[in-house]
Amino acid sequence: RVLDLTQYIAGPMMGKLMADLGAEVIKIEVAPQGDMMRYYGPPSGQSAVFLSENRGKKSLCFDLKRSEGGELMRDLVRHADVLIENWTPGVLGKYGVSYEILSPLNPRLIMCSLSGFGQTGPHAGLPGNDLIAFAASGILNMVGYPDDSPLYPGGGSLADSIGGVHGFAAVCAALYYRERTGKGQYIDLALTDSLMHLTSALITTRSLLGPDYKPMRSGAHLPGLTPCGIFKARDGYVAITVLLQQFEAFAQLIGKPELPADPRFDTPAHRTENRLELIRIVEEWLQSFPTRDEPIALIQGAHILCAPVLDTEGVMNDPHNRARHSLQEIEQPGAGKLTLPRAPFRFSETSVAARGRAPLMGEDNEKILSDLLHYPPDKIERLTNQGVLFKQPRDEYLRRREESN
């Protein structure tokens, strides 16, 4: 059982993966706003990101700042396996939500705190998000064109998603440790650390070569391997990677068998040095076809790495994705039928799928308090009347969502 005290993207991603694998995930929303991600997204009354990242969860909404809310939180912890949160360090501690306070109530509890910069260090108290993590990790400096500003690869909140996946992996490892020892533990995870982990090759190269090593932004092409990048066809773009041992075969394929003997392209270093001319040659060949489909088929047929650059529509309609059942449809009240990506794991024995839709705020208040905590009906009614418990009717939610636009 997972208590998901997270909002926005990174934390909910963690809980979503656990829900997809069959965990009971109780999304705890702090009244009265709940998860602020509910108010972001297209002007349709519902946030697409919220619906995607909170599928298969239950919603319990209460005022954590009140003493009754603190008591409710402690009661929940006694019945939980995992608690995940992604608030700025120190904020939840003011309301009695910290590992030091909660662990004595449940020594088997695993608590994971996901923040921008972690729980320690000079920047620990600073808020962070996807963009800030990209900047602070060094990755942002690598994305873009050499003579221009860095570019933010923010279309899919990649840093948030990577942090969520790392959090999921850490919790699974902690569960395995608990299985062996019976002990819970605390996990401190920073988005910046998650992204720095992805740049390990760059950092290792810098340590080998010294301070004179200055990696450059390389635009649409990898600077150390040519051809390797994104090439323009008549009707779109194509990603191609030609490995060192494949260049001769690739030259034959594009009708330029003389290229490997050309002094401009006869070595990997020369190909990189003259990459603009080589890129022009490849794109000229691609554009000799009316569409990109035929050259892609030829390149893939030669076992050279190649794929079309797909937009969202292309991903959803790709025959390969459909054959692997990589997408799943669920029915969401107020939004209709939604298509969602499945979790990427394929187990031989374990079912992995979205277990249900995203909840309305506070939708499961009564059921959780009665079934899990065995609160009597009069106590639940009293907490509701006192404003400790909060439930937002769907029509009220839609009205507020429209006002926020």
C-alpha positions in Angstrom: 0.0 0.0 0.0 1.5 3.3 -1.1 0.6 6.8 0.3 1.2 9.2 -2.6 1.7 12.7 -1.1 3.0 14.1 -4.4 1.8 16.6 -7.0 2.7 17.9 -10.5 4.7 15.2 -12.5 7.8 13.6 -11.0 6.2 12.2 -7.8 2.9 11.1 -9.4 5.0 9.3 -12.1 6.5 7.2 -9.2 3.1 6.3 -7.8 1.7 5.6 -11.3 4.2 3.0 -12.0 3.5 1.3 -8.7 -0.2 1.4 -9.4 0.4 -0.1 -12.8 2.1 -3.0 -11.1 -0.8 -3.7 -8.8 0.0 -1.6 -5.7 -2.9 0.1 -3.9 -2.0 3.8 -4.3 -3.8 6.3 -2.1 -3.2 9.8 -3.5 -3.3 12.2 -0.6 -4.3 15.7 -1.7 -3.9 18.6 0.6 -7.2 20.5 0.9 -8.6 22.7 -0.5 -6.6 22.9 -3.8 -5.4 19.3 -4.0 -2.8 18.4 -6.6 -2.1 21.7 -8.5 -1.6 19.7 -11.7 -5.4 19.4 -11.8 -5.4 23.0 -13.0 -2.9 22.8 -15.9 -3.6 21.6 -19.3 -5.9 22.0 -22.3 -9.1 24.1 -21.8 -11.4 21.1 -21.5 -12.0 21.1 -17.8 -9.5 18.4 -17.1 -5.7 18.3 -17.1 -4.3 15.6 -19.5 -1.1 15.4 -17.4 -3.0 14.8 -14.2 -5.2 12.1 -15.8 -2.2 10.3 -17.2 0.0 10.4 -14.1 -2.7 9.6 -11.6 -4.4 6.7 -13.3 -5.4 3.8 -11.1 -5.1 5.7 -7.8 -7.6 6.5 -5.1 -7.9 10.1 -3.8 -8.1 11.1 -0.2 -8.2 14.9 0.4 -7.8 16.4 3.8 -6.4 19.5 5.6 -2.9 18.3 6.7 -2.3 21.6 8.5 -5.0 20.9 11.1 -4.4 18.7 14.1 -7.1 16.3 13.0 -5.4 16.1 9.6 -2.1 15.2 11.3 -3.8 12.5 13.3 -5.3 11.1 10.1 -1.9 11.1 8.4 -0.4 9.2 11.3 -3.2 6.6 11.2 -2.6 6.1 7.5 1.1 5.6 8.0 0.4 2.8 10.4 -1.3 0.9 7.6 1.2 1.7 4.8 4.2 0.1 3.2 5.5 3.2 1.3 5.1 6.9 1.5 6.3 9.1 -1.3 6.4 12.9 -1.4 7.9 15.6 -3.5 7.5 18.8 -1.5 10.3 21.3 -1.0 12.5 20.0 1.8 11.3 21.1 5.3 7.7 22.0 4.3 6.0 18.8 5.3 8.1 18.5 8.5 6.2 21.5 9.8 3.1 19.4 9.8 4.6 16.3 11.4 5.3 14.5 8.1 9.0 13.4 8.4 10.7 10.0 8.5 11.9 10.7 12.0 8.4 11.2 13.3 6.6 8.6 11.2 9.1 5.7 11.3 8.5 4.9 15.0 4.8 4.5 14.2 5.7 1.9 11.5 9.3 0.7 11.5 8.7 -1.1 8.2 7.8 2.1 6.4 9.7 3.1 3.3 9.6 6.8 2.7 11.0 8.4 -0.5 11.4 12.2 -0.8 11.9 13.5 -4.3 13.0 17.1 -4.5 14.9 19.4 -6.9 18.2 19.4 -5.1 17.9 16.8 -2.3 17.6 17.0 1.4 21.2 18.1 2.1 23.6 20.7 0.6 23.5 24.4 0.1 20.7 24.3 -2.4 18.5 21.8 -0.4 15.9 24.4 0.5 15.5 25.7 -3.1 12.5 24.6 -5.1 13.2 22.7 -8.3 11.4 21.5 -11.4 12.1 19.9 -14.8 13.8 23.0 -16.3 15.8 23.8 -13.2 17.1 20.2 -13.0 18.2 20.3 -16.7 20.1 23.5 -16.0 21.7 22.5 -12.8 22.7 19.0 -14.1 24.7 20.3 -17.1 22.5 18.7 -19.6 20.9 21.9 -20.8 24.3 23.2 -21.8 24.6 20.3 -24.2 21.3 20.8 -26.1 21.0 23.3 -28.9 23.2 24.6 -31.7 26.9 25.7 -31.2 26.4 29.4 -31.8 23.1 29.8 -30.1 21.5 29.5 -26.7 20.8 26.2 -25.0 17.4 24.7 -25.9 15.0 23.3 -23.3 13.9 19.7 -24.3 10.8 20.2 -22.2 8.0 18.8 -24.4 7.5 15.7 -22.2 8.9 16.9 -18.8 11.7 14.5 -19.3 13.6 15.4 -16.1 10.5 14.9 -14.0 9.8 11.6 -15.6 13.4 10.3 -15.2 13.2 11.4 -11.5 10.0 9.5 -11.1 11.4 6.3 -12.7 14.5 6.5 -10.5 12.3 6.9 -7.4 10.3 3.9 -8.5 13.4 1.8 -8.8 14.7 3.0 -5.4 11.4 2.1 -3.7 11.5 -1.4 -5.3 15.1 -1.9 -4.1 14.0 -0.7 -0.6 11.1 -3.2 -0.6 13.5 -6.0 -1.5 15.8 -4.9 1.4 12.8 -4.9 3.7 11.8 -8.4 2.5 15.2 -9.6 3.6 15.6 -7.6 6.9 12.2 -6.5 8.0 13.4 -2.9 8.1 12.1 0.1 6.3 14.3 3.1 5.3 14.4 6.6 4.0 15.3 7.5 0.4 16.5 11.0 -0.5 16.3 11.5 -4.3 17.1 14.7 -6.2 16.1 15.5 -9.7 19.5 17.0 -10.4 21.2 13.8 -9.2 19.0 11.8 -11.5 20.0 13.8 -14.5 23.7 13.9 -13.5 23.6 10.2 -13.4 22.6 10.3 -17.1 25.6 12.5 -17.9 28.1 10.1 -16.3 30.0 9.7 -19.6 30.5 13.4 -20.0 31.7 13.8 -16.4 34.0 10.9 -16.7 35.5 12.3 -20.0 36.1 15.6 -18.3 37.9 13.9 -15.4 40.1 12.0 -17.9 40.9 15.0 -20.2 41.0 17.8 -17.7 39.5 21.3 -17.7 40.4 21.8 -21.3 37.6 19.5 -22.3 34.7 21.6 -23.4 31.8 19.6 -24.8 29.9 21.5 -27.4 26.3 21.8 -28.3 25.9 19.9 -31.6 22.4 20.7 -32.8 20.7 17.9 -34.6 23.9 15.7 -35.1 26.2 13.9 -32.8 29.7 15.5 -33.0 31.7 12.4 -32.4 30.1 10.1 -35.0 29.1 11.1 -38.5 26.6 10.4 -40.0 24.5 10.3 -36.8 21.6 12.7 -36.3 18.4 14.0 -37.7 18.1 14.4 -41.5 15.5 16.2 -43.5 13.5 14.2 -46.1 10.7 15.6 -48.3 7.9 14.9 -45.9 9.5 14.9 -42.5 12.6 14.0 -40.6 14.6 10.8 -40.3 16.9 9.7 -37.5 20.0 7.8 -38.7 23.0 6.4 -36.9 25.8 4.8 -39.1 28.2 2.9 -36.9 31.9 3.0 -37.7 31.9 -0.4 -39.4 28.8 0.4 -41.4 30.0 3.4 -43.3 31.1 1.6 -46.4 27.8 -0.3 -46.6 25.9 2.9 -46.1 27.8 4.7 -48.9 27.0 1.8 -51.2 23.3 2.1 -50.2 23.0 5.7 -51.0 24.7 5.3 -54.3 28.0 6.9 -53.3 30.5 4.0 -53.1 33.4 6.4 -53.6 32.9 8.1 -50.2 35.0 5.8 -48.0 38.0 6.5 -50.3 37.3 10.3 -50.4 40.0 12.0 -48.2 37.2 14.1 -46.7 35.4 11.0 -45.4 38.0 8.2 -45.2 38.3 8.3 -41.4 35.9 8.9 -38.6 37.7 12.1 -37.7 37.6 13.3 -41.3 33.9 12.6 -41.5 33.3 14.6 -38.4 35.5 17.4 -39.6 33.5 17.5 -42.9 30.1 16.6 -41.4 28.2 19.5 -43.0 29.1 18.2 -46.5 28.3 14.6 -45.6 25.0 15.7 -44.1 24.2 17.5 -47.3 24.9 14.3 -49.3 22.7 12.2 -47.1 19.8 14.6 -47.2 20.1 15.0 -51.0 19.7 11.2 -51.3 16.7 11.2 -48.9 15.0 14.0 -50.8 15.4 12.1 -54.1 12.4 10.0 -52.8 8.8 11.3 -52.8 8.4 10.2 -49.1 10.7 9.1 -46.4 9.2 5.6 -46.2 11.2 4.0 -49.0 14.7 5.2 -47.8 13.8 4.3 -44.3 12.9 0.8 -45.4 16.2 0.5 -47.4 18.3 1.7 -44.4 16.6 -0.6 -42.0 16.9 -3.5 -44.4 20.7 -3.0 -44.3 20.5 -3.3 -40.5 21.6 0.3 -40.0 19.9 2.2 -37.2 17.1 4.3 -38.6 13.6 5.5 -37.6 11.2 8.3 -38.7 10.8 11.2 -36.4 7.2 10.7 -35.3 4.8 13.2 -33.9 2.2 12.2 -31.3 -0.3 11.1 -34.0 2.4 9.0 -35.6 3.2 7.3 -32.3 -0.4 6.5 -31.6 -1.0 5.0 -35.0 2.4 3.2 -35.4 1.7 -0.5 -36.2 4.6 -1.6 -34.0 3.2 0.2 -30.9 -0.2 -1.3 -31.6 1.2 -4.8 -32.1 3.0 -4.6 -28.7 -0.1 -3.1 -27.0 2.0 -0.2 -25.9 -1.1 2.0 -25.6 -4.2 1.4 -23.5 -7.6 3.0 -23.5 -9.5 3.9 -20.4 -12.8 5.7 -19.8 -12.5 8.9 -17.8 -15.6 10.7 -16.5 -15.9 14.1 -18.2 -13.2 13.3 -20.7 -14.5 10.2 -22.4 -12.2 7.5 -23.8 -8.5 8.3 -23.3 -5.4 6.6 -24.8 -2.5 6.2 -22.4 0.9 4.7 -22.8 1.4 1.5 -20.8 4.3 1.1 -18.4 7.3 -0.1 -20.5 7.8 -3.4 -18.6 6.8 -6.7 -20.1 6.9 -9.5 -17.5 6.3 -13.1 -18.3 4.3 -13.7 -15.1 3.2 -10.2 -13.9 0.4 -8.1 -15.3 1.2 -4.5 -16.0 -1.5 -2.1 -17.0 -3.4 1.0 -16.0 -5.7 -0.4 -13.3 -8.3 2.3 -13.7 -9.0 6.0 -14.3 -7.6 9.0 -12.4 -9.8 9.9 -9.3 -11.8 13.0 -8.6 -10.5 15.0 -5.7 -11.5 13.3 -2.4 -13.5 10.7 -4.3 -12.5 7.9 -2.0 -12.6 9.7 1.4 -15.3 7.7 3.0 -14.2 4.3 1.6 -10.6 4.7 2.8 -11.5 6.0 6.2 -14.1 3.3 6.8 -12.5 0.3 5.2 -8.9 0.9 6.0 -8.9 3.0 9.2 -12.3 1.7 10.5 -13.5 5.2 11.3 -17.2 5.1 12.3 -19.6 7.0 10.1 -20.2 9.7 12.7 -16.5 10.5 12.9 -16.2 10.7 9.1 -19.2 13.0 9.0 -17.8 15.2 11.7 -14.4 15.5 9.9 -16.3 16.4 6.8 -18.4 19.1 8.5 -15.4 20.5 10.2 -13.7 21.0 6.8 -10.9 18.5 7.6 -12.0 16.2 4.8 -12.6 17.8 1.4 -14.4 16.5 -1.6 -14.8 18.5 -4.8 -17.9 17.7 -6.8 -17.1 17.2 -10.5 -19.3 20.1 -11.6 -17.5 22.4 -9.1 -14.1 21.1 -10.3 -15.0 21.9 -13.9 -16.2 25.3 -13.0 -13.0 26.2 -11.2 -11.0 24.7 -14.0 -12.8 27.0 -16.5 -12.2 30.0 -14.3 -8.5 29.2 -14.1 -8.3 29.5 -17.9 
